[in-house]
């Protein structure tokens, strides 16, 4: 009897071990979050889905500010700096007057010098500009007379949009100060839209005008309504650009892709699907959160030019989140907006099995709302071994990192 009991115990242990192995092979190990900033308010210096780390992952670009419960004004500057990932020390670099609490100053590490050179937005002599900076020598390498919204993977080109027009249509994503001509009285201007900027020569070209979109977006019925460009992102190979065209006051949204030369402009979805957040899986497939069938917000994966719409997460991701893919394409991480108890949840998707794992949940204080809210905005490091995010769950806006090990 004693021998049989021992055998049963050993069998139970063996099966339990197999279960643990199965679970660990379905998802990588994700550590508890570590707060890497302290003191004043801090946030990653770019939008989610944009790499915040040097290639060697020694430094992360972060903004420091005193602004907490309001949208920044033209009088508010933020300090752009680096967090040393070895010590979690914040290293101030420069001040910028072209920033917001949702997307920072759109700082990008340039692939031409991925461990030392960044480009970020600023305001000089009343105009928005982008500045190339060597963060090690602190030498300003170049100032271009246009603000960048997205930078190509090879670091040679950038998308330029009108942040002044964005300020009057969606204040929390634009820049104050009137650094560009917003043309508030023109619904569909033919000289504004998506621009492609050569970062070496400074040459700029309008590749999609707002006037060009008029026949492809919902009609603006309000006399004071205008169309504007919101978010933009290059595909992984840099051949295509995703962007959102929106209008006020109706908040109509249309998702588009276009080749970087302006050819092959395409709507992503049928009527009424809209679009909100996004990331490219490769040069053909991308994720967009949109109203699937015009009814249910979902994380939707599809191929440009095809109607192969696939809802991700087997029903567990049927909401509007900020999804972004790991560098190897095996995982997608996303978040939720504050729920009933102000909880913001981080979820990880296995792209092969479509299974979902909750890896964190954080309560956002009620004081952080409206245009000064703090979305989680997860982002992957270049090696895919770190996930960073912003959060206010301790009562102030700070930056956190979770380690990921497959």
Residue pairs with C-beta under 8 A, 6 or more apart in sequence:
26 350
26 353
26 355
26 357
27 348
27 350
27 355
27 357
28 331
28 348
28 404
28 405
28 406
29 404
29 405
29 406
30 348
30 357
30 359
30 360
30 387
30 402
30 403
30 404
31 402
31 403
31 404
31 405
32 402
33 360
33 389
33 391
33 400
33 401
33 402
34 88
34 400
34 401
34 402
34 403
35 394
35 398
35 399
35 400
36 60
36 83
36 85
36 88
36 399
36 400
36 401
37 62
37 64
37 83
37 88
37 90
37 398
37 399
38 398
39 90
40 64
40 65
40 66
41 64
41 65
41 66
41 67
41 68
41 396
41 397
41 398
42 62
42 63
42 64
42 65
42 90
42 397
42 398
42 399
43 62
43 63
43 65
43 101
43 104
43 374
43 390
43 397
43 399
44 52
44 60
44 61
44 62
44 63
44 104
44 377
44 379
44 388
44 390
44 399
45 52
45 61
45 62
45 63
45 80
45 99
45 104
45 105
45 106
45 107
45 120
46 52
46 61
46 103
46 104
46 105
46 106
46 107
46 108
46 379
47 102
47 103
47 104
47 106
47 231
47 377
48 277
48 322
48 324
48 375
48 377
48 378
48 379
49 233
49 278
49 279
49 322
49 324
49 379
50 106
50 107
50 108
50 150
50 379
51 108
51 109
51 379
51 380
51 381
51 382
52 60
52 61
52 62
52 107
52 109
52 379
52 381
52 388
53 59
53 60
53 61
53 85
53 109
53 381
53 382
53 386
53 388
54 60
54 109
54 114
54 115
54 116
55 109
55 114
55 115
55 382
56 115
57 85
57 381
57 382
57 383
57 385
57 386
58 84
58 85
58 86
58 115
59 82
59 83
59 84
59 85
59 91
59 135
60 82
60 83
60 85
60 388
60 399
61 80
61 81
61 82
61 104
61 107
61 109
61 118
61 120
62 80
62 81
62 82
62 83
62 90
62 399
63 78
63 79
63 80
63 81
63 96
63 99
63 104
63 105
64 78
64 79
64 81
64 90
64 92
65 72
65 76
65 78
65 79
65 101
66 76
67 76
67 78
67 101
67 372
68 372
68 396
68 397
69 367
69 368
69 372
70 371
70 372
71 100
71 101
71 171
71 172
71 371
71 372
72 78
72 99
72 100
72 101
72 176
73 176
74 97
74 176
74 177
76 97
77 95
77 96
77 97
78 95
78 96
78 99
78 104
78 105
79 92
79 93
79 94
79 95
79 96
80 92
80 93
80 94
80 95
80 96
80 99
80 105
80 107
80 120
81 90
81 91
81 92
81 93
82 90
82 91
82 93
82 135
83 89
83 90
83 91
83 399
84 91
85 401
93 133
93 135
93 138
94 122
94 131
94 133
94 138
96 105
96 120
96 121
96 122
96 123
97 122
97 123
97 175
97 177
98 105
98 121
98 122
98 123
98 128
98 129
98 147
98 163
98 175
98 177
98 179
99 105
99 121
99 175
100 172
100 173
100 174
100 175
101 172
101 371
101 372
101 373
101 374
101 397
102 172
102 173
102 371
102 375
103 173
105 120
105 121
105 122
106 120
106 121
106 147
106 148
106 149
107 118
107 119
107 120
108 118
108 119
108 120
108 148
108 151
108 155
109 115
109 117
109 118
110 117
110 118
110 119
110 132
110 151
110 155
110 199
111 153
111 154
111 155
112 154
112 155
112 156
113 134
113 155
114 155
114 382
116 134
116 135
116 136
116 137
117 132
117 133
117 134
117 135
117 141
118 132
118 133
118 135
119 130
119 131
119 132
119 133
119 148
119 151
119 158
119 199
120 130
120 131
120 133
121 128
121 129
121 130
121 131
121 147
121 148
121 163
121 175
122 128
122 129
122 130
122 131
123 129
123 175
123 177
123 179
124 143
126 177
126 178
126 179
127 145
127 179
127 180
128 146
128 147
128 163
128 164
128 175
128 177
128 179
128 180
129 143
129 144
129 145
129 146
129 147
130 143
130 144
130 146
130 147
130 148
130 158
131 140
131 142
131 143
131 144
132 140
132 141
132 142
132 143
132 144
132 199
133 139
133 140
133 141
134 141
144 197
144 199
144 202
145 202
146 158
146 160
146 195
146 197
146 204
147 160
147 161
147 163
147 175
147 179
147 180
148 158
148 159
148 160
148 197
149 158
149 159
149 160
149 161
149 163
149 231
149 232
150 158
150 159
150 232
150 233
150 234
150 241
151 157
151 158
151 159
151 199
151 234
152 158
152 234
152 238
152 260
153 234
153 236
153 237
153 238
154 238
155 199
156 198
156 199
156 200
157 196
157 197
157 198
157 199
157 238
157 260
158 196
158 197
158 199
159 194
159 195
159 196
159 197
159 232
159 234
159 241
159 243
160 194
160 195
160 196
160 197
160 204
161 193
161 194
161 195
161 229
161 232
162 180
162 181
162 182
162 192
162 228
162 229
163 174
163 175
163 179
163 180
164 174
164 175
164 177
164 178
164 179
164 180
164 181
164 182
165 174
165 180
165 182
165 183
165 184
165 192
165 226
165 228
165 229
166 173
166 174
166 175
166 228
166 229
166 230
167 174
167 175
167 176
167 182
168 174
168 182
168 184
169 226
169 228
169 246
169 248
170 228
170 230
170 246
170 248
171 371
172 370
172 371
172 372
173 230
181 192
183 189
183 192
183 226
184 226
186 226
187 214
187 220
187 225
187 226
187 227
188 209
188 210
188 211
188 213
188 214
188 226
188 227
189 209
189 210
189 211
190 209
190 210
190 211
190 212
191 206
191 209
192 206
192 209
192 210
193 206
193 207
193 208
193 209
193 210
193 211
193 212
193 213
193 229
194 206
194 207
194 208
194 229
194 232
194 241
194 243
194 258
195 204
195 205
195 206
195 207
196 204
196 205
196 207
196 260
196 261
196 262
197 203
197 204
198 204
205 262
207 241
207 258
207 260
207 261
207 262
208 243
208 256
208 258
208 262
208 265
210 227
210 228
210 229
210 245
212 265
213 227
213 245
213 254
213 256
214 227
216 254
216 256
216 265
216 267
217 227
217 245
217 247
217 252
217 254
218 247
218 250
218 252
218 254
220 226
220 227
220 247
220 250
220 252
221 250
222 248
222 249
222 250
224 249
225 247
225 248
225 249
225 250
226 247
226 248
227 245
227 246
227 247
228 245
228 246
228 247
228 248
229 243
229 244
229 245
229 246
230 243
230 244
230 245
230 246
230 253
231 242
231 243
231 244
231 277
231 278
232 241
232 242
232 243
232 244
233 241
233 242
233 243
233 278
233 279
233 280
234 240
234 241
234 260
234 280
235 241
235 242
235 280
235 282
235 283
235 284
235 286
236 280
236 281
236 282
236 283
237 282
237 283
238 260
239 259
239 260
239 283
240 257
240 258
240 259
240 260
240 280
240 283
240 304
241 257
241 258
241 259
241 260
242 255
242 256
242 257
242 268
242 278
242 280
242 286
242 288
243 255
243 256
243 257
243 258
244 253
244 254
244 255
244 256
244 275
244 276
244 278
245 253
245 254
245 256
246 252
246 253
246 254
252 274
253 274
253 275
253 276
254 267
254 274
254 275
255 267
255 268
255 269
255 273
255 274
255 275
255 278
255 288
255 290
256 265
256 266
256 267
256 268
257 264
257 265
257 266
257 268
257 286
257 304
258 264
258 265
258 266
266 304
266 305
268 275
268 286
268 288
268 290
268 302
268 304
269 275
269 288
269 290
269 309
270 294
271 294
272 291
272 294
273 290
273 291
273 292
273 293
273 294
274 290
274 291
275 288
275 289
275 290
276 288
276 289
276 290
276 297
276 320
277 288
277 289
277 320
277 321
277 322
277 323
278 286
278 287
278 288
278 289
278 323
279 286
279 287
279 323
279 324
279 325
279 332
280 286
280 287
280 325
281 287
281 301
281 325
281 329
282 329
284 303
284 304
285 301
285 302
285 303
285 304
286 301
286 302
286 304
287 299
287 300
287 301
287 312
287 323
287 325
287 332
288 300
288 302
289 297
289 298
289 299
289 300
289 319
289 320
289 321
289 323
290 297
290 298
290 300
291 297
291 298
292 298
292 300
292 309
292 311
292 318
296 318
297 318
297 319
297 320
298 311
298 312
298 317
298 318
298 319
299 311
299 312
299 313
299 317
299 318
299 321
299 323
299 332
299 334
299 349
300 309
300 310
300 311
300 312
301 309
301 310
301 312
302 308
302 309
302 310
311 317
311 318
312 323
312 332
312 349
312 354
313 347
313 349
313 354
313 356
314 354
314 355
314 356
316 347
316 356
317 323
317 334
317 347
317 349
317 356
319 336
319 337
320 337
321 334
321 335
321 336
321 337
321 347
322 334
322 335
322 375
322 376
322 377
322 378
323 332
323 333
323 334
323 349
324 332
324 333
324 334
324 378
324 379
324 380
325 331
325 332
325 351
325 380
326 332
326 333
326 380
326 384
326 404
327 380
327 382
327 383
327 384
328 384
329 351
330 350
330 351
330 352
330 406
331 348
331 349
331 350
331 351
331 384
332 348
332 349
332 351
333 346
333 347
333 348
333 349
333 359
333 378
333 380
333 387
334 346
334 347
334 349
334 378
335 344
335 345
335 346
335 347
335 375
335 376
335 377
335 378
335 389
336 343
336 344
336 345
336 347
336 376
337 344
337 375
338 344
338 364
338 373
339 345
341 363
342 363
342 364
342 365
342 366
343 361
343 362
343 363
343 364
344 361
344 362
344 363
344 364
344 375
344 376
344 391
344 393
345 358
345 360
345 361
345 362
346 358
346 359
346 360
346 361
346 362
346 376
346 378
346 387
346 389
347 356
347 357
347 358
347 359
348 356
348 357
348 358
348 359
349 355
349 356
350 356
350 357
359 402
360 402
362 376
362 391
362 393
363 393
364 373
364 374
364 391
364 392
364 393
365 392
365 393
365 395
368 374
368 392
368 397
374 390
374 391
374 392
374 397
375 390
376 389
376 390
376 391
377 389
377 390
378 387
378 388
378 389
379 387
379 388
379 389
380 386
380 387
381 387
381 388
384 404
385 403
385 404
385 405
386 401
386 402
386 403
386 404
387 401
387 402
387 404
388 399
388 400
388 401
388 402
389 399
389 400
389 402
390 397
390 398
390 399
390 400
391 397
391 398
391 400
392 398
